[in-house]
Amino acid sequence: MTRVDPAPPVAPQAASRFPLPLPRFSLGRLIKLAVLVGIVWVLVQIARTGVWTIPVISNFAYDAPMPLRTVQAAAPSTGDMLARVPNAVTAGSLTVYEAELSLLAEQGNQKLRLGLAKVQTVISEGRIELSFLLPQRNNAVVRLELEPSISPSGDPDFRVVRSRLGLLDVPQWLIGEPARRLLQLQMQPVATLLPKLAQARAVEGALAYTLATP
């Protein structure tokens, strides 16, 4: 009788492994990637200002912002405001409307030949928004948030709260402070006819100044 030996047990086979195409990052490649990311970030920030249009990037990074609302500047004369000064002295208060402030800003723009376009001021929720377009940059919208204040000499002044170029916040000294100085200078003719001011408030659509009591 033929002897049949049992078949040896079959060892379990390891599951097949498929190597994944993982990239090998060397220090040099990581540096190049970091530089590329930095360049893209800088281009996005430039596009967000609206000063330059960068192909492809500007399409998704920039949408020209709009002012709070459109203000029609007053007639090309500050006569109405100056005519209210005598009554203001008697009443102890003076109101300067946002259309008049827009006119003063535009007059300063023309006097200094700054070349700004669509200059206007909107007074709402206790603050002033001064907005304009930079020369030859139709998409570069500047929006400044200001608060009315009184200078140490008792004249109208302003404090810069926020400066934005396009969608990007920029240092106040870059645009905000020159614009503040422009409005301050344009208010000087009114200030010279008034006694010292004691208080300045931004109400809806106007600036309300309270005169100091003698």
Secondary structure in CASP SS format (residue, H / E / C, confidence):
PFRMAT SS
TARGET T0000
AUTHOR 0000-0000-0000
METHOD secondary structure of the structure
MODEL  1
M C 1.00
T C 1.00
R C 1.00
V C 1.00
D C 1.00
P C 1.00
A C 1.00
P C 1.00
P C 1.00
V C 1.00
A C 1.00
P C 1.00
Q C 1.00
A C 1.00
A C 1.00
S C 1.00
R C 1.00
F C 1.00
P C 1.00
L C 1.00
P C 1.00
L C 1.00
P C 1.00
R C 1.00
F C 1.00
S C 1.00
L H 1.00
G H 1.00
R H 1.00
L H 1.00
I H 1.00
K H 1.00
L H 1.00
A H 1.00
V H 1.00
L H 1.00
V H 1.00
G H 1.00
I H 1.00
V H 1.00
W H 1.00
V H 1.00
L H 1.00
V H 1.00
Q H 1.00
I H 1.00
A H 1.00
R H 1.00
T H 1.00
G C 1.00
V C 1.00
W C 1.00
T C 1.00
I C 1.00
P C 1.00
V C 1.00
I H 1.00
S H 1.00
N H 1.00
F H 1.00
A H 1.00
Y C 1.00
D C 1.00
A C 1.00
P C 1.00
M C 1.00
P C 1.00
L C 1.00
R C 1.00
T C 1.00
V C 1.00
Q C 1.00
A C 1.00
A C 1.00
A C 1.00
P C 1.00
S C 1.00
T C 1.00
G H 1.00
D H 1.00
M H 1.00
L H 1.00
A H 1.00
R C 1.00
V H 1.00
P H 1.00
N H 1.00
A H 1.00
V H 1.00
T H 1.00
A H 1.00
G C 1.00
S E 1.00
L E 1.00
T E 1.00
V E 1.00
Y E 1.00
E H 1.00
A H 1.00
E H 1.00
L H 1.00
S H 1.00
L H 1.00
L H 1.00
A H 1.00
E H 1.00
Q H 1.00
G H 1.00
N H 1.00
Q H 1.00
K H 1.00
L C 1.00
R C 1.00
L C 1.00
G C 1.00
L C 1.00
A E 1.00
K E 1.00
V E 1.00
Q E 1.00
T E 1.00
V E 1.00
I E 1.00
S E 1.00
E C 1.00
G C 1.00
R E 1.00
I E 1.00
E E 1.00
L E 1.00
S E 1.00
F E 1.00
L E 1.00
L C 1.00
P C 1.00
Q C 1.00
R C 1.00
N C 1.00
N C 1.00
A C 1.00
V E 1.00
V E 1.00
R E 1.00
L E 1.00
E E 1.00
L E 1.00
E E 1.00
P E 1.00
S E 1.00
I E 1.00
S C 1.00
P C 1.00
S C 1.00
G C 1.00
D C 1.00
P E 1.00
D E 1.00
F E 1.00
R E 1.00
V E 1.00
V E 1.00
R E 1.00
S E 1.00
R E 1.00
L E 1.00
G C 1.00
L C 1.00
L E 1.00
D E 1.00
V C 1.00
P C 1.00
Q C 1.00
W C 1.00
L C 1.00
I C 1.00
G H 1.00
E H 1.00
P H 1.00
A H 1.00
R H 1.00
R H 1.00
L H 1.00
L H 1.00
Q H 1.00
L H 1.00
Q H 1.00
M C 1.00
Q H 1.00
P H 1.00
V H 1.00
A H 1.00
T H 1.00
L C 1.00
L C 1.00
P C 1.00
K C 1.00
L E 1.00
A E 1.00
Q E 1.00
A E 1.00
R E 1.00
A E 1.00
V E 1.00
E C 1.00
G C 1.00
A E 1.00
L E 1.00
A E 1.00
Y E 1.00
T E 1.00
L E 1.00
A C 1.00
T C 1.00
P C 1.00
END
